[in-house]
Amino acid sequence: MKHEARANVAERWISHQATSASSQGNSPKASDQSSPPRHWNGNSPPANAFTPPNDQPRPGFTPSYSFVPVMGGSDPATSKQQGRSHGHPGGFVSSMSSPSQHNLVGLSPYLVGRHKTLPRLHLFNRDHGPKDVSRATAALSGSPESLYPSAGNEKLYEAYNDLHGLAQDFDKPFEAPAILLVGHQTDGKSALIEALMGFQFNHVGGGTKTRRPITLHMKYNAACSEPLCYLMTEDGLPREEERSLDDIQAHIESENLRLERDTHQFWAKEIIIKIEYKYCPNLTIIDTPGLIAPPPQSKATTALQAQAKAVEALVRSKMQHKEFIILCLEDCSDWSNATTRRVVMQVDPELSRTIVVSTKLDTRIPQFARAADVELFLRPPPRLLDGDILGGTPFFTSVPSGRVGSGRDAVYKSNEQFREAVAARELEDVSSLEEKLGRPLLREERNHVGVSRLRWFLEQILQRKYMESVPSIVPLLDREYRNVTLKLHQTVTDLSDLDEIKLKERGRVFRDSFLAKLSLLLKGTVVAPPEKFGETLQDERVHGGAFVGADGLQLPFKHMPNAGMRLYGGAQYHRAMAEFRFVVGGMKCPVITREEIVNACGVEDMHDGTNYFRTACVIAVAKGRDVFEPFLHQLGFRLSHVLRRLLPIALFLLQKDGEYLSNHDMFMKRVSTAFHLFVECTERACREKCMEDLLSTTRYVTWSLHNRNRAGLRQFLDTVSLEQSILTNSAGGSGDLVSVASNGNKQENSSKVLKGQDSSGGQMTQTRLVDLLESTLWNRRLAQSSEDIVNALVAKIFEGIRDHFVTAAELKFNCFFLMPVVDKFPALLREDLEVAFEEDLDRVFDVQQARQVLEHQRMDLEHELRRVERLQEKFAGIHHQLSSAHPVTVPPKDVAEDFSSMLSIREKQASDS
C-alpha cells in the first residue's frame, strides 16, 4: 500500500505537469514545448506505452518512415492535416512509431528532427538515393531543448546523482536508483554505452578493459555542444574536477594497469564520472567489468578461472542493491543460451527488475532463414526467458563499428557522424527485419528495436523509480543529517579536550569502562552480536588450535555440547575447558610392545633379578609425560586465544555505549599491548605450574595416588592367575611359572597350587595370586602372563597420572589464568597508566597526531554535512512539489486514462471553437 501511495503521488504530479503544459498549447511560445511523459501504474512501462493508441500500421505498408512537421496553430482542421492529433501542442510526430503521440519528452535525438519544416522522406524506398538518406540522418541528429525533460525533472536527476555520489564517497546505505549494466566481455557493453551517450570516449574491444565499475551520470544540457565531463576525485576530500575525455580515458587506463598488478585485480569502488551534453539522456548507468567465461579447469587456466570468479563476485555484489535496474546484455541468437542471465538470475531469479538486451542485431538478422525464426527471436515465449522481464520482451540494438578520430584507422571524423551512423543502423535493422518477416513490424515489436527505443525506455523507467523513491529518501536524509551533526559535535568536543587534565581524566574513565566490559564478558552477556563476534567449535579450532593426540585424530564435533553455537567470553572459555576435560580424560594408555618391557627391565645395582613393578612404573611415567605434555601446551594456546578475543569485543561494547576513546591510537595501543602482554605472561606462568605438577606426577610413583582402582587390578590378576593355573595343569606341571629357581618352601607351595588341591575358594584365590606374583617378579623369561601383568600395572598407573593431570590443569588454569584477568589485571593496568601519566603524557597521548586526525575528521564531517544539507534542500523541494501539486487525499485514478480524457476534451473544445 505504501508503495502504491508513493507511485500515485508521482503520477499525479506528472499529470499536473502535463495539464500545465497543455494549457499553454494555443500560444505561439507553447507550440515549441512538449508535454510531460505519459506514465503507467505498474512497476514497468507496458509495451504499448511507447506509442499512441491510434498509431496502427497502414494497409499495404512498405518499409518506409515519414516525419511530418507539426506546426502550432488554432485551426482544428489545419491541426489535423498537419498531424496535430490528440491536441498535441507542436513538434514532430512519426507517422508510424513515435515513442509517444502525447509527448516527445525524453525521445532520442536520433529519431526527432529540429523545429523546422522538413519534407516527407521515405528513407529506404528503392527510388531514393544517398542524398535523401543523408538528409534524413541529418534531421535525425537534431536535439531541440523542448524534447527533453523539464527543469523540474533535471533537478530530480541531479539530486539523485548527488545522492549516489554521497553514498559512494562516504559509504552510506543510500540506494539511489540506477541502471546497472551487466554482460560478458564481448557483448558490446562499451559500444552500447557510447551509443546511448552520443559520443565515443572509451576503449572498445576484447579483453578486460574495466577493472572497476564506472558510474556515468549523464545529464542533458542544451548549452553543451561538446561533452562536458567531471571526474570525482579520490585523493583527499571528494570533489568534482572538470576533465577532458582524454584525461578521463587516461585515468581509467591507469586504474586498470594498477589493479592488473595488484593481488586482487578488481575493486568494487566505482569511478564516478559526470557528463553534460546536448545529446545525452538523463540516465545514471553503472558499467561493471565484463564477465569472463573461462575454458575448463587446467593448469594453464588457473589464473583465468580465479579472475572469472572475482569478476562474478563483484558483479553479484552490485546487483544486490534492490534499487538498481539490471540491464542484462546477451550476445546470442538462441534465447535458450542464458550466458549472462545465468549470473543475473542468481540475484534476481524472476528477472523482475531486469531488462534484457540482445546486442549486435545486425549480425543476427542474416542468420535467420525463416520468418518463424525471426518471430521467435523478437518475441520469445516466457519459458525461454525464465522470468517476467521489464518491458515484456527483450530489446534489440546494433551499434556500427568504427572509431571517431582523425587518424587513418578512424571511420568517423566526428561524433555527429557517429550519431548519424547509429540512427541509420537502427533504420536499416528495422527494414531488414521487415524484409525477413514479409510484413511491417508491429507497434510492440518496433518499440523494442534500436538504441533510441532502449534509451527512451530507460529514461522513463528510471524517472519513475526516482519519483517513487522521493518520499523514502527524505527521512533517510534527515536521519543522516542528525548522525553527521552528532559526529561533528563530538569531534569539536574532542578537539577542545586536548589538554593535560582532561586527557588524563578521559583516560581514567576509559580504563574503568574497559575493565568493566572485560568482567561483563567473562560473566556472560548478549549485547555483542554472536554472528559477528562468536565462534563455533570449528572456527575456534582453526584459530586457536585443536586438542590432538599422537595419532593426529580430533574429537568429532557431535560429541561436544554447543559445538555449533557461536560463543564468546566466559561461555567460550567453559566450552574449551570442557573439550580438554573430555578429550584428555578419555585418553587410553598407548600400546606397549614386548621390546619396551624388556628394555625397561634393565639390571639393578644390587642384583640381576627382574622387578616388574619398577618396569611398569618406568613405562607408565614415560608414556604419561609424552602423551600429556603436548595437551598442556595446546590448552594454554587455546585459552589464550579465547581471552585475547575479549579485547575487540570489549572495544565494540565501548563504542556502542559511546565510551570509546577515539582518535587516540597511541593510548589504545598501550591498553591493547598491556592486555595482550598480561595474557601471554599469565598463560606462561600458569603453564609452568602445570608442568611442575606433571613432572612431579611422572617422576615418582605414589601408589596411593597412582593406583586409584586397586579392586580392578586385583580382579584382573585373579583372572590371569586362574587362566595360568589351567594352562599349567593341562601341560603336566611343566609351565613357565614353576620353572623358576627358588627356595624349597616356595617350590612346594607352588606345586600344591598348580596341582589344584581342594580348598576354600577365597584361600585358593589368595594363594594363587601370591604364588603368581612370586614366580613372575624375578623371572626374566617374558611369558604371556608376565606381559599381561606389566600391561595391567602400566594401564593403572597411566590412568592415575591422567586423572591427576586433568584435575590439576583445570584447577590451575582457573585459578592462575582466568581469575587474574578479573582481580589482578585491573590493578596492573591502573598502575601502568598512572605511572605513564606522571612520567610523560606524550608517551600515552600523541596530542599532535590526535589534533591532526581530529582536524581532518572535522573537515570531512563538515564537507559531508554540507552535501547532506544540499541534498536535503533538493529532495525536500521535490517532495514538497509532489505533495502540493496534488494532495494525497485525492482518490487514485488511472493516470493514463485521465491524461487521454483530458486531451480528448481539449480536442473537442478546439473543434467546437
Secondary structure, DSSP 4 states (H G I P E B T S, - for coil): -HHHHHHHHHHHHHHHHHHHHHTTTTSTTGGG-PPPPP--SSSS--GGGGS-TT--PPTT--S---EEEE---S-HHHHHHTT-GGG--SEEEETTT-S-SS--TT--TTSB--SS------TT-TT--HHHHHHHHHHHB---GGGS--HHHHHHHHHHHHHHHHHHHHT------EEEEE-BTTS-HHHHHHHHHTS--S--SSS---SS-EEEEEEE-TT-SS-EEEEE--SSS--EEEE-HHHHHHHHHHHHHHHHHSSS----SPEEEEEEETT--SEEEEEPPPB--PPSS-GGGHHHHHHHHHHHHHHHHHHT-TTEEEEEEE--S-TT--HHHHHHTTT-TT-TTEEEEE--HHHHGGG--SHHHHHHHHS--HHHHTS--TTSS-EE-------BSSSTT-SBSSHHHHHHHHHHHHHHHHHHHHHHHTSPPPHHHHTTBSHHHHHHHHHHHHHHHHHHHHHHHHHHHHHHHHHHHHHHHHHHHHHHT-SHHHHHHHHHHHHHHHHHHHHHHHH--S-S-HHHH-B-HHHHHHHH-----TT-----GGGSTTTTS-B-THHHHHHHHHHHHHHHHTPPPPP--HHHHHHHH---SS-----HHHHHHHHHHHHHHHHHHHHHHHHHHHHHHHHHTHHHHHHHHHHHTT---TT-HHHHHHHHHHHHHHHHHHHHHHHHHHHHHHHHHHHS--HHHH---HHHHHHHHHHHHHHHHHHHHHTTS--GGG-----HHHHHHHHHHHTT----HHHHHHHHHHHHHHHHTT--S--HHHHHHHHHHHHHHHHHHHHHHHHHHHHHHIIIIIHHHHHTHHHHHHHHHHHHHHH-GGGT--HHHHHHHHHHHHHHHHHHHHHHHHHHHHHHHHHHHHHHHS-TTSPP--HHHHHHHHHHHHHHHHHH-
